[in-house]
């Protein structure tokens, strides 16, 4: 009887030990693994050269639209008045040729991207159109990680904070929901989410369609592959501007991965 009792105690002790080992060390406790960098945690790889594939909105993307062509953009009267006063000569004289190359519009500009890791927590995105550089900084990891840099002076590309997305809440597919109202609903992740603020006022289109310094830009990058091995990503862009827009302005742009830097052609911003 005594031997049987002792055997039960031993079995229970071993089971408890295995359970504790499986749970691992407590969060933040001694022996806990340090938080992984954004580069280490990346579920997909966006690095490389990409070319924009324009399959829609040619009249607004491939050429400079006519003054007053605001179709599709939910502008308020103040924004329309500014747009009708668009003067590319004035922009050139004020050295503001890059107003249509800010973060809220740059992904719609035809051209190529070069995406690299600047460091373990910052994705760097260079554009050959307008020679712009975007820095997508991932949120700090852990309580002792230094905070992101202060906003500083507003700029064309602003300050972008990124995070990797996994499968998100909900049961519906994001493709069948009003993304401007609930962009994260659904069962599949969009891979990468970027929120950009601290923007210098610019243009949503090259013909002077304005966005203000109060703009918040939200982007969702979705990477996918074709059966033939081609890699693509689609970026869904949501521009929220309480000063000039009556509702969020939503667009999507497609990019195809290139094998190398063929076609890479850095060129300055143009106002026309």
N, C-alpha and C positions, 0 to 999 in steps of 0.2 A: 504493500500500500504506500509506504513511504517512498519507494523507488518510482512508482507511477506518478505520484505528486511532483516529485523532483523533475521528471521528464516533461510534465505539462508546463512547469515554470520555465524550463530551458527553451521549449518550443515558443512560448509566448514572448520571451525575451528576444529571441532571434527574429521573430516576426516584427516586433516593435522596432528593433534596430534597422531592419531592412526598410521599413516604412519611413523612418527618419532620414536614412541615407537617400532614399528616392526623392524626398522632398527637397533635399539640398539645404544649404545654409540659409538662415533668415535673410530677407532683403536688407541690404546695407550692413549686415553683420560681418564679423571677421570671417574671411575666407570667401566672401561674396565676389563673384566675377565683376570686374569693372564694366560699366556700360560700353557697348560697342559703338564705334564711330558710325557716322552715316554711311560712309563708304563700305564698311564691313557689313552693315545691316541691309545694304541695298538689295531689294528683291529682284531688280532688273538692272540692265546696264544701258544707260543713255549716252555713253561716251562715243565719240567718233564724229565723222562728217555726215551731215544731213542736207538734203535739198528739198525745198518746198515744192509741193505738187499742187498747182492751182486748178481745181476742178469746178469752182463756182466763184461767183462775184467778180468775174473778169473786168467788168466795167469800172469797178472801184479799186481793183488791185493791180491790174496789169498796165493801166494808164492813169494819169491824173484826172479825176472826174471834173466835170464842169462846175463852176461856182453855183451853189444852190442845189446841187444834187445830194440831198440828204436822205434819200429813200432807205428805209430799213433801220434808221437810227432814231430811237425815241427821244428826240430833242425837245426842250421846252422853248418858249418864245425868245428868251434871252440868248440861248445857244444859237438859234436860227439867225438872230440879228448879228451875232459875232461871225457866224459862218458866211453870211452874205457880204461881210466886210473883208473877207480874206484877200490878202494882198501879198503874193509871193515876193515881189520886189522889196516890200517893206521888211519881210522876214529875212531876206538876204542882207539888207543894210543893217539890220539889228543882230546879225550873226545868229539867227535862229532857224537855220536851214534844217535842223534836226527835230523840229516840232512834230513831224509825222513818224519819227523813229523811236519815240519813247516806249516804255514797257507796255503801255496799254494798246499799242498798235504794231510793234515791231514784228510780232509773229505773223502778221498779215502781209508784210512786205516780201515780195518774191526775192528769193536768194538762197544762200546756204548758211548753215550753222556749223560751228565746231564746238563740241561739248567735251570738257575735260574736268578732272578734279583739281582744283587749285590747292586744296588741302583735304584732310580726311573728313571735314564737315562742310565743305563749300564746293558746289558745282559751278563751274565757270562756263558761260555760254557766249561765244563770240559770233557776231554776224558779219558777213562780208558786205551786206547792204548797209551803208551808213557807218561801218566799222564801229559798231556798238559792242559793249561788254556788259553782260548781266552776271551778277554773283548771287547764286541761290544758296543762302546760308541756312543750315539745319539748326533747329532749336537746341539749346544747351542740353548736355547729358549729365544728370546727377546733380546733387545739391552743391558740390564744390566746383562745378564747371563755371568759368567766367561767363557773364551774360553776353548777349550779342552786342556789337558796337552800337553806340548811340546813333540816332537817326542822322544827325548832321544836316548839312545844307540840302534842300531838295534838288533832285537831279533827274535827267531823262529816264534813267532806269530805276530810280528810287531805291528802297530797301526791301529786299525780298527774303521772306522766311519760308523755308521748305520743310516738308515732312513726308516720309514714306507712308503710303496707305495700303492696308491689307483689305480683307473682306469687311465691308461696312454693314451697318444695321439695315433692317428692312427685308422685305421678301420680293419686292419688285425689281425689275431691271432698270438701271439709270436711263437707258435709251428710250423708255416709255414714260418718263416722268418729267414734269416741268423743272428742268435743271436749274433755271434761274431762281426758283423758289426753294428747291430742296436738292442741291447738287450732289449731296453725298448719299442719297437714298439708294438702296439696292444691295445685291448680294455679292457683286464683284468689285474689287478695288479698282481705283483709277491709277494706281502705281505711285504717282507723285502729285502732291498738292503744294501750290505756291501762293502765298499772299503777299502782295506788294503795296506799299504805301510810301509817303514822303516823295511824291512825284512832282516834278516841275510841270506846269500846265503845257499841254501839247494838243496834237490833232489825232482823232480817231481815223480820219482819212486825210489824204494829202491835200484835199481842197478846203481845208480850214474847219472841218467839223471838230468842235472843241471838246476837251475834257479839262477839268480844273485840278487845282492842287489838293482838293478834298477827295479826290478819287481813291477808291480801294479796288485793286485788281486781284481777282481770284482766278487761278489757272489749275486745270486738271490734265495731267499728261498720262496718256494711256498707250503703252507699248505693246505691239503685237507682231506676229510673224506670219508670212504666207507659206504655203506648202512648198514653194520653190526655193525657200530659204531667204527671201527678201524680208527685211525688217522695216517696220513703219512705226511712227507714233502720231497720234492725234492729240492736239492740245485744245481743250475747250476753255475759252476765255470769257470771263464774266466781268464787265466793267460796271461798277456802281459809283455814280457821281450825283450827289444830292444837289449840286449847283446847276448842272446842265442837262441831266437826264431825268425823264419822267418815270423810268423803270430800268432795271439792269439791261445792258446791251450784251447779247450773247452771240459769240461766233465760234467756229471750229476750223482748225487749219491742219493740213496733213503734211508730213515730212517722211521722205524715204531715205534710208541709210545708204551711204556710198562706201565703196571699198577703200577709197583713199581721198586725197585732196583735189582730185581732178575737178576743174571748173571753179575752184575757190578764187574769188576775184574781189578783194577788198576795195571798196570805193566810198568816197565821202557822201554825206547827206546831200540831198538836193531839195530845193523848195518848190520845184515845178514838176 
